[in-house]
Amino acid sequence: MTGSLPAPLRRHPRLPRAVAFWLLGGVQVLLLAAASAPSPLYPVYEARWGFSATAVTVVFALYAIALLAALTVVGALSDHIGRRPVLAASLLLEVGAMAVFATAADVRSLMLARTLQGLATGGAAGAIGAGLVDLQPGHRPHLGTLVNSVSSCLGLAAGALGAGLLVEYAPAPTTLVYLLLGAAFVAALAGVAAIPETAARHPGALASLRPRVLVPRQVKPHFVAVLPVLVALWALNGFTLSLGPSLSADVLHVHNHVIAGVVIALLTGMGAVGSLALHPRNPGGAMTVGSLALAVGAALVLIGVSAGVAAAYLLGTAVAGFGWGAALLGSFRTVGPLAAAEERAAVFAALYVVGYLALGLPAVAAGVLSGWFGLRRTADGYATVVIVLSLAALVLTSRQRRRAKR
């Protein structure tokens, strides 16, 4: 907390705390917008360079793997050296990733760009999550986790929809979106340099770089309870971001890049609605509603894909998206506040480690399976797994609430 900071940090605040708080939320939006922006472009890359659905999911998975590597190595670093330097380094790396994307000439270029982007996003994730909690107003103790959840959903929606529009209607579709994002990251870098530091420096920075996932003892039971829904919601997101454009074209019979962006934005945009709608509820209530909505939405998607009913597919995507946002908010609010200030970035990093494992690995498996069984049958199986995990989450969170009462 700022009260424990050394005198030099207290004497040199830059931006007001409220402004810095919302700036961090904006940086989160930008990072996630950049993460989803390539999705509507994958069909363009496939047509231009002739690679398969499996290659698409491998490119996508490299982002998740690099992000995980960054989370496990530097996820807790901002607890030791401060939020600001970790964020600045991450944004510089993100600018480099946008430059590689803008000049990509083959699949290997995409792999490099996605790897750099994953390292940048993973490096920033723990610092942003912890910084939002550090800077939130005292009279609104859950605003930081709400903004963390909503900004992630809004960023994914904005990136996919914006990229889809630019690909369909703007010149230089594989370049312009990355140039715009790169310029935005440069501006964000200037803003981050002016935020007040909220984490005091203390020893252990080098030791914190040892790859690990740290979950303090008092947090572990609650962390275990939210694992199934974390896996379900991030796995659904990974499938939508990697193979969603191809599946949407198959089910909706519309080959338009805007439609691919709209379907992704429907899932993630409804996620923002779910987070906002469930914010007044307690974390357990948000988790329950979110898990139910994920299960119902996945069932509707299953019906829509199996029967080729576009309305069921779109409605299921919207309902699952609502559950995605509600469950994401509930998991952050269940786990995040239980950590001490000096452990906060590490705990948020652990949440993201689980999330991005679920984002990347099942998507790669789906890409391989789609080559054997076809995209629709693979989507059917994927939706079934999401339903099972969501129902398991209902059981575990209910048990955890009963134990907490006792």
FENJO-V632082 format. One line per field, one symbol per residue. ss: DSSP state (a for helix, b for strand, c for the rest). psi: psi as a letter, one per 40 degrees, with the letter a starting at -180 (. if undefined). A space follows every 10 residues. Layout:
ss: ???
psi: ???
This chain:
ss: caaaccaaaa acccccaaaa aaaaaaaaaa aaaaaaacaa aaaaaaaaac ccaaaaaaaa aaaaaaaaaa aaaacccaaa acaaaaaaaa aaaaaaaaaa aaccccaaaa aaaaaaaaaa aaaaaaaaaa aaaaaccccc ccaaaaaaaa aaaaaaaaaa aaaaaaaaac cccccaaaaa aaaaaaaaaa aacccccccc ccccaaaacc ccccccaaaa aaaaaaaaaa aaaaaaaaaa aacaaaaaaa aaccccaaaa aaaaaaaaaa aaaaaaaacc ccaaaaaaaa aaaaaaaaaa aaaaaaacca aaaaaaaaaa aaaaaaaaaa aaaaaaaacc aaaaaaaaaa aaaaaaaaaa aaaaaaaaaa aaacaaaaaa aaaaaaaaaa aaaaaaaaaa aaaaac
psi: iddeiidddd eficiidddd dddddddddd dddddedede edddddddef iidddddddd dddddddddd dddededeed eidddddddd dddddddddd ddeheadddd dddddddddd dddddddddd ddddeiideg eedddddddd dddddddddd ddddddddei igdedddddd dddddddddd ddeeiihehi hiiedddeeh hihhhidedd dddddedddd dddddddddd ddeddddddd defhghdddd dddddddddd dddddddede iidddddddd dddddddddd ddddddefhd dddddddddd dddddddddd ddddddeeii deeddddddd dddddddddd dddddddddd ddeidddddd dddddddddd dddddddddd ddddd.
